[in-house]
């Protein structure tokens, strides 16, 4: 997995949060630790907040906190919250002129959908507690 991916940033952050679930963390602190920009952190964690995985508080004492017990947050929850795919997807807008290519694209799309569902199923078997550092 690329170290600069949104998924890696989200999983890395949540895994640290799982060690101290009550601790509030600022975007700046997370960004410094992850080696990225606080704006990037806010964008990524905003998706997790929208999915109910994090809460955020504004102000001097504000920051990010887990919204659920870390044992209940799976890697699939995070993956789905970010609405990105590690599996290449079929472009439904592309309609090839060649009938063989058209059939090939349809079949490959089915296989890729199956791979994506399998990936999500495997990610659902692991919580952020299972991968947290000590």
N, CA, C and O of each residue as an XYZ file, in Angstrom:
536
protein
N       0.865     -1.181      0.000
C       0.000      0.000      0.000
C       0.899      1.228      0.000
O       1.881      1.280      0.741
N       0.577      2.195     -0.811
C       1.349      3.419     -0.852
C       1.243      4.141      0.491
O       0.158      4.268      1.058
N       2.378      4.607      0.982
C       2.380      5.305      2.263
C       1.627      6.619      2.205
O       1.192      7.111      3.246
N       1.456      7.204      1.036
C       0.778      8.495      0.961
C      -0.694      8.365      0.589
O      -1.339      9.366      0.279
N      -1.225      7.171      0.615
C      -2.632      7.006      0.265
C      -3.538      7.479      1.390
O      -3.153      7.481      2.559
N      -4.730      7.873      1.024
C      -5.725      8.292      2.015
C      -6.048      7.146      2.964
O      -6.223      7.360      4.164
N      -6.127      5.941      2.433
C      -6.435      4.788      3.270
C      -5.337      4.566      4.303
O      -5.631      4.329      5.475
N      -4.090      4.638      3.887
C      -2.994      4.445      4.832
C      -3.038      5.515      5.918
O      -2.878      5.203      7.098
N      -3.252      6.763      5.537
C      -3.329      7.845      6.520
C      -4.458      7.587      7.511
O      -4.270      7.740      8.718
N      -5.613      7.203      7.018
C      -6.763      6.953      7.895
C      -6.503      5.778      8.829
O      -6.767      5.873     10.028
N      -5.992      4.679      8.300
C      -5.734      3.502      9.134
C      -4.634      3.770     10.146
O      -4.729      3.344     11.297
N      -3.605      4.463      9.732
C      -2.505      4.810     10.623
C      -3.026      5.670     11.778
O      -2.722      5.407     12.942
N      -3.798      6.680     11.453
C      -4.339      7.581     12.473
C      -5.271      6.847     13.430
O      -5.143      6.980     14.647
N      -6.208      6.072     12.884
C      -7.154      5.354     13.736
C      -6.464      4.309     14.614
O      -6.880      4.069     15.748
N      -5.428      3.702     14.093
C      -4.697      2.706     14.887
C      -4.028      3.364     16.085
O      -4.020      2.801     17.180
N      -3.472      4.546     15.886
C      -2.910      5.283     17.024
C      -4.015      5.690     17.992
O      -3.840      5.604     19.207
N      -5.136      6.128     17.466
C      -6.249      6.543     18.325
C      -6.781      5.368     19.143
O      -7.272      5.557     20.256
N      -6.685      4.171     18.600
C      -7.167      2.981     19.315
C      -6.369      2.750     20.595
O      -6.882      2.166     21.549
N      -5.118      3.205     20.620
C      -4.298      3.058     21.827
C      -4.779      3.946     22.961
O      -4.662      3.577     24.129
N      -5.319      5.116     22.630
C      -5.825      6.070     23.625
C      -7.143      6.652     23.115
O      -7.179      7.799     22.670
N      -8.230      5.871     23.176
C      -9.492      6.269     22.547
C     -10.084      7.584     23.056
O     -10.796      8.254     22.308
N      -9.817      7.968     24.281
C     -10.416      9.192     24.827
C      -9.609     10.443     24.473
O     -10.099     11.560     24.639
N      -8.400     10.268     23.995
C      -7.529     11.408     23.693
C      -7.989     12.153     22.444
O      -8.296     11.541     21.421
N      -8.034     13.479     22.540
C      -8.366     14.333     21.397
C      -7.066     14.678     20.684
O      -6.073     15.032     21.320
N      -7.081     14.571     19.363
C      -5.883     14.852     18.560
C      -6.198     15.938     17.543
O      -7.242     15.909     16.891
N      -5.302     16.880     17.417
C      -5.510     17.961     16.451
C      -5.047     17.515     15.073
O      -4.237     16.598     14.939
N      -5.572     18.174     14.062
C      -5.141     17.897     12.687
C      -3.653     18.160     12.534
O      -2.960     17.428     11.827
N      -3.159     19.197     13.190
C      -1.734     19.529     13.105
C      -0.873     18.426     13.708
O       0.153     18.060     13.136
N      -1.282     17.893     14.857
C      -0.528     16.808     15.496
C      -0.524     15.554     14.622
O       0.509     14.906     14.449
N      -1.677     15.229     14.083
C      -1.787     14.052     13.216
C      -0.933     14.243     11.972
O      -0.213     13.332     11.563
N      -1.009     15.413     11.375
C      -0.252     15.713     10.160
C       1.250     15.623     10.403
O       1.989     15.066      9.591
N       1.693     16.177     11.533
C       3.126     16.135     11.851
C       3.594     14.693     12.007
O       4.645     14.312     11.489
N       2.814     13.903     12.716
C       3.172     12.499     12.937
C       3.170     11.708     11.622
O       4.024     10.849     11.402
N       2.208     12.007     10.762
C       2.062     11.258      9.511
C       2.915     11.825      8.375
O       3.026     11.215      7.312
N       3.511     12.983      8.601
C       4.356     13.572      7.564
C       3.562     14.134      6.403
O       3.961     14.000      5.246
N       2.437     14.765      6.710
C       1.610     15.354      5.661
C       1.096     16.708      6.134
O       1.536     17.223      7.162
N       0.174     17.273      5.387
C      -0.373     18.593      5.663
C      -1.669     18.481      6.464
O      -2.452     17.561      6.223
N      -1.920     19.399      7.417
C      -3.172     19.347      8.181
C      -4.427     19.419      7.312
O      -5.464     18.867      7.679
N      -4.342     20.089      6.176
C      -5.498     20.162      5.270
C      -5.820     18.770      4.731
O      -6.989     18.396      4.629
N      -4.796     18.013      4.390
C      -4.983     16.638      3.910
C      -5.627     15.800      5.013
O      -6.547     15.023      4.759
N      -5.138     15.967      6.229
C      -5.691     15.231      7.371
C      -7.172     15.559      7.534
O      -7.991     14.653      7.688
N      -7.520     16.830      7.502
C      -8.929     17.218      7.691
C      -9.825     16.653      6.593
O     -10.949     16.231      6.863
N      -9.334     16.643      5.369
C     -10.139     16.077      4.268
C     -10.391     14.585      4.476
O     -11.517     14.107      4.336
N      -9.333     13.865      4.810
C      -9.460     12.417      5.000
C     -10.326     12.111      6.213
O     -11.244     11.294      6.135
N     -10.037     12.764      7.329
C     -10.785     12.471      8.548
C     -12.227     12.971      8.470
O     -13.099     12.462      9.174
N     -12.477     13.953      7.628
C     -13.854     14.405      7.405
C     -14.727     13.289      6.848
O     -15.906     13.191      7.187
N     -14.151     12.450      5.996
C     -14.893     11.290      5.473
C     -15.216     10.310      6.604
O     -16.300      9.729      6.648
N     -14.267     10.141      7.508
C     -14.481      9.225      8.628
C     -15.518      9.776      9.601
O     -16.290      9.022     10.193
N     -15.530     11.094      9.759
C     -16.560     11.724     10.605
C     -17.934     11.526      9.969
O     -18.893     11.187     10.662
N     -18.035     11.734      8.664
C     -19.318     11.570      7.966
C     -19.829     10.129      8.079
O     -21.038      9.893      8.072
N     -18.910      9.174      8.183
C     -19.287      7.763      8.307
C     -19.547      7.359      9.758
O     -19.880      6.205     10.027
N     -19.400      8.299     10.693
C     -19.662      8.002     12.098
C     -18.527      7.308     12.824
O     -18.735      6.737     13.895
N     -17.323      7.349     12.255
C     -16.178      6.707     12.894
C     -15.430      7.659     13.815
O     -14.797      7.229     14.779
N     -15.502      8.954     13.518
C     -14.832      9.982     14.312
C     -15.802     11.097     14.653
O     -16.827     11.273     13.994
N     -15.470     11.840     15.683
C     -16.149     13.097     15.968
C     -15.076     14.172     15.961
O     -13.892     13.886     16.137
N     -15.498     15.394     15.757
C     -14.546     16.504     15.808
C     -15.156     17.634     16.600
O     -16.367     17.856     16.588
N     -14.288     18.337     17.285
C     -14.695     19.492     18.077
C     -13.833     20.673     17.662
O     -12.618     20.539     17.514
N     -14.455     21.823     17.474
C     -13.722     23.024     17.103
C     -13.249     23.741     18.354
O     -13.706     23.464     19.463
N     -12.338     24.653     18.155
C     -11.901     25.488     19.259
C     -10.544     25.107     19.802
O      -9.879     24.198     19.305
N     -10.154     25.824     20.835
C      -8.823     25.676     21.428
C      -8.552     24.245     21.904
O      -7.464     23.712     21.686
N      -9.511     23.646     22.532
C      -9.337     22.278     23.043
C      -9.898     21.237     22.078
O     -10.053     20.070     22.437
N     -10.201     21.664     20.856
C     -10.839     20.780     19.886
C      -9.875     19.822     19.218
O      -8.665     19.851     19.446
N     -10.446     18.984     18.397
C      -9.672     18.009     17.652
C     -10.538     16.819     17.282
O     -11.766     16.903     17.262
N      -9.887     15.729     16.995
C     -10.535     14.506     16.522
C     -10.501     13.449     17.619
O      -9.529     13.330     18.365
N     -11.594     12.683     17.698
C     -11.705     11.608     18.675
C     -12.516     10.471     18.038
O     -13.362     10.707     17.175
N     -12.247      9.250     18.472
C     -13.032      8.111     17.995
C     -14.489      8.276     18.410
O     -14.778      8.671     19.539
N     -15.398      7.976     17.502
C     -16.827      8.069     17.799
C     -17.377      6.732     18.287
O     -18.470      6.674     18.851
N     -16.623      5.666     18.068
C     -17.039      4.329     18.487
C     -15.885      3.639     19.190
O     -14.733      4.062     19.095
N     -16.210      2.593     19.882
C     -15.160      1.787     20.504
C     -14.248      1.241     19.402
O     -14.740      0.787     18.369
N     -12.942      1.279     19.605
C     -12.033      0.850     18.546
C     -12.239     -0.603     18.105
O     -11.963     -0.950     16.957
N     -12.717     -1.437     19.005
C     -12.957     -2.847     18.653
C     -14.048     -2.994     17.610
O     -14.125     -4.016     16.928
N     -14.905     -1.966     17.479
C     -16.038     -2.054     16.547
C     -15.754     -1.402     15.197
O     -16.599     -1.434     14.304
N     -14.584     -0.818     15.045
C     -14.231     -0.163     13.784
C     -13.355     -1.109     12.983
O     -12.228     -1.410     13.379
N     -13.870     -1.572     11.868
C     -13.109     -2.498     11.033
C     -12.381     -1.752      9.924
O     -12.694     -0.605      9.605
N     -11.412     -2.430      9.355
C     -10.702     -1.858      8.214
C     -11.669     -1.633      7.052
O     -11.483     -0.707      6.263
N     -12.686     -2.465      6.943
C     -13.704     -2.276      5.893
C     -14.493     -0.995      6.130
O     -14.818     -0.287      5.177
N     -14.808     -0.687      7.390
C     -15.514      0.557      7.697
C     -14.733      1.756      7.166
O     -15.299      2.675      6.575
N     -13.428      1.724      7.388
C     -12.565      2.831      6.963
C     -12.482      2.873      5.442
O     -12.625      3.934      4.834
N     -12.255      1.735      4.844
C     -12.155      1.631      3.380
C     -13.416      2.166      2.711
O     -13.337      2.950      1.766
N     -14.569      1.746      3.198
C     -15.844      2.184      2.614
C     -16.115      3.661      2.887
O     -16.701      4.344      2.047
N     -15.699      4.160      4.043
C     -15.917      5.571      4.372
C     -15.160      6.482      3.407
O     -15.618      7.581      3.095
N     -14.004      6.024      2.940
C     -13.194      6.857      2.049
C     -13.677      6.807      0.612
O     -13.266      7.625     -0.210
N     -14.544      5.858      0.302
C     -15.127      5.746     -1.036
C     -14.058      5.732     -2.128
O     -14.181      6.394     -3.159
N     -13.017      4.961     -1.868
C     -12.013      4.753     -2.896
C     -11.841      3.265     -3.075
O     -12.254      2.472     -2.229
N     -11.230      2.890     -4.179
C     -11.099      1.482     -4.476
C      -9.647      1.124     -4.735
O      -8.946      1.836     -5.455
N      -9.195      0.027     -4.154
C      -7.865     -0.487     -4.442
C      -7.893     -1.377     -5.681
O      -6.845     -1.733     -6.220
N      -9.087     -1.730     -6.125
C      -9.260     -2.595     -7.287
C      -9.650     -1.726     -8.477
O     -10.561     -0.903     -8.389
N      -8.953     -1.919     -9.579
C      -9.296     -1.169    -10.793
C     -10.742     -1.463    -11.158
O     -11.205     -2.597    -11.035
N     -11.438     -0.456    -11.599
C     -12.849     -0.649    -11.925
C     -13.112     -0.450    -13.407
O     -12.332      0.175    -14.126
N     -14.206     -0.988    -13.827
C     -14.651     -0.882    -15.218
C     -15.337      0.470    -15.405
O     -16.118      0.897    -14.554
N     -15.050      1.125    -16.495
C     -15.672      2.409    -16.811
C     -16.972      2.152    -17.569
O     -16.933      1.777    -18.741
N     -18.138      2.348    -16.915
C     -19.418      2.058    -17.569
C     -19.707      2.992    -18.746
O     -20.550      2.684    -19.589
N     -19.020      4.118    -18.805
C     -19.207      5.067    -19.912
C     -18.533      4.574    -21.184
O     -18.914      4.968    -22.286
N     -17.526      3.707    -21.031
C     -16.786      3.233    -22.201
C     -17.530      2.063    -22.849
O     -17.702      1.011    -22.233
N     -17.957      2.251    -24.066
C     -18.640      1.187    -24.821
C     -17.811      0.927    -26.080
O     -17.893      1.682    -27.049
N     -17.014     -0.144    -26.061
C     -16.159     -0.446    -27.214
C     -16.974     -0.777    -28.461
O     -18.082     -1.306    -28.369
N     -16.423     -0.466    -29.606
C     -17.068     -0.783    -30.884
C     -16.961     -2.273    -31.208
O     -17.836     -2.838    -31.864
N     -15.912     -2.885    -30.757
C     -15.660     -4.297    -31.041
C     -16.478     -5.174    -30.088
O     -16.441     -4.966    -28.875
N     -17.208     -6.143    -30.621
C     -18.053     -6.995    -29.784
C     -17.230     -7.873    -28.846
O     -17.664     -8.154    -27.729
N     -16.066     -8.305    -29.277
C     -15.197     -9.118    -28.420
C     -14.696     -8.267    -27.255
O     -14.711     -8.700    -26.103
N     -14.258     -7.063    -27.569
C     -13.778     -6.172    -26.509
C     -14.911     -5.828    -25.543
O     -14.690     -5.739    -24.335
N     -16.114     -5.636    -26.067
C     -17.268     -5.334    -25.223
C     -17.544     -6.491    -24.251
O     -17.764     -6.269    -23.061
N     -17.530     -7.721    -24.769
C     -17.760     -8.898    -23.927
C     -16.642     -9.054    -22.900
O     -16.891     -9.402    -21.746
N     -15.423     -8.796    -23.326
C     -14.276     -8.885    -22.425
C     -14.423     -7.879    -21.280
O     -14.218     -8.232    -20.119
N     -14.769     -6.655    -21.594
C     -14.936     -5.619    -20.572
C     -16.045     -5.994    -19.582
O     -15.893     -5.811    -18.374
N     -17.152     -6.515    -20.098
C     -18.250     -6.923    -19.197
C     -17.796     -8.018    -18.246
O     -18.078     -7.960    -17.049
N     -17.093     -9.019    -18.773
C     -16.642    -10.137    -17.943
C     -15.615     -9.686    -16.915
O     -15.682    -10.081    -15.751
N     -14.674     -8.868    -17.338
C     -13.654     -8.360    -16.420
C     -14.314     -7.519    -15.332
O     -13.894     -7.570    -14.177
N     -15.330     -6.755    -15.679
C     -16.037     -5.939    -14.693
C     -16.656     -6.825    -13.615
O     -16.622     -6.475    -12.435
N     -17.212     -7.948    -14.000
C     -17.803     -8.882    -13.032
C     -16.719     -9.426    -12.101
O     -16.910     -9.488    -10.887
N     -15.594     -9.816    -12.671
C     -14.492    -10.344    -11.873
C     -13.975     -9.282    -10.906
O     -13.739     -9.574     -9.734
N     -13.798     -8.056    -11.389
C     -13.314     -6.977    -10.522
C     -14.307     -6.671     -9.401
O     -13.896     -6.384     -8.276
N     -15.585     -6.727     -9.689
C     -16.592     -6.536     -8.641
C     -16.487     -7.637     -7.581
O     -16.607     -7.368     -6.385
N     -16.261     -8.870     -8.025
C     -16.109     -9.978     -7.085
C     -14.860     -9.794     -6.224
O     -14.885    -10.056     -5.022
N     -13.778     -9.347     -6.838
C     -12.533     -9.100     -6.099
C     -12.757     -7.992     -5.072
O     -12.316     -8.113     -3.929
N     -13.431     -6.924     -5.462
C     -13.717     -5.819     -4.547
C     -14.543     -6.298     -3.352
O     -14.243     -5.941     -2.213
N     -15.573     -7.099     -3.601
C     -16.409     -7.616     -2.515
C     -15.617     -8.546     -1.602
O     -15.811     -8.543     -0.386
N     -14.731     -9.336     -2.183
C     -13.882    -10.216     -1.385
C     -12.926     -9.394     -0.517
O     -12.715     -9.715      0.653
N     -12.360     -8.354     -1.080
C     -11.474     -7.473     -0.333
C     -12.211     -6.849      0.853
O     -11.693     -6.841      1.969
N     -13.394     -6.335      0.621
C     -14.186     -5.721      1.691
C     -14.499     -6.749      2.769
O     -14.439     -6.441      3.959
N     -14.830     -7.957      2.363
C     -15.105     -9.018      3.329
C     -13.897     -9.330      4.192
O     -14.030     -9.514      5.402
N     -12.730     -9.392      3.591
C     -11.504     -9.663      4.352
C     -11.172     -8.502      5.275
O     -10.757     -8.718      6.413
N     -11.350     -7.268      4.800
C     -11.085     -6.093      5.638
C     -12.039     -6.051      6.833
O     -11.675     -5.564      7.903
N     -13.248     -6.558      6.651
C     -14.245     -6.569      7.728
C     -13.856     -7.524      8.861
O     -14.406     -7.434      9.959
N     -12.928     -8.425      8.609
C     -12.499     -9.393      9.618
C     -11.473     -8.819     10.596
O     -11.114     -9.473     11.575
N     -11.003     -7.598     10.333
C      -9.944     -7.008     11.152
C     -10.379     -5.648     11.674
O     -10.826     -4.793     10.909
N     -10.245     -5.455     12.975
C     -10.559     -4.153     13.556
C      -9.274     -3.332     13.689
O      -8.171     -3.861     13.550
N      -9.431     -2.047     13.956
C      -8.237     -1.221     14.130
C      -7.470     -1.611     15.389
O      -6.278     -1.327     15.503
N      -8.142     -2.257     16.329
C      -7.441     -2.742     17.524
C      -6.469     -3.856     17.136
O      -5.398     -3.989     17.728
N      -6.850     -4.652     16.140
C      -6.007     -5.774     15.710
C      -4.693     -5.319     15.083
O      -3.733     -6.088     15.035
N      -4.640     -4.084     14.605
C      -3.440     -3.615     13.910
C      -2.721     -2.482     14.626
O      -1.699     -1.990     14.148
N      -3.247     -2.071     15.759
C      -2.634     -0.934     16.448
C      -1.251     -1.295     16.970
O      -0.969     -2.439     17.326
N      -0.421     -0.295     17.002
C       0.909     -0.463     17.582
C       0.830     -0.296     19.087
O      -0.180      0.160     19.622
N       1.871     -0.658     19.741
C       1.886     -0.500     21.194
C       2.874      0.558     21.599
O       3.029      0.834     22.789
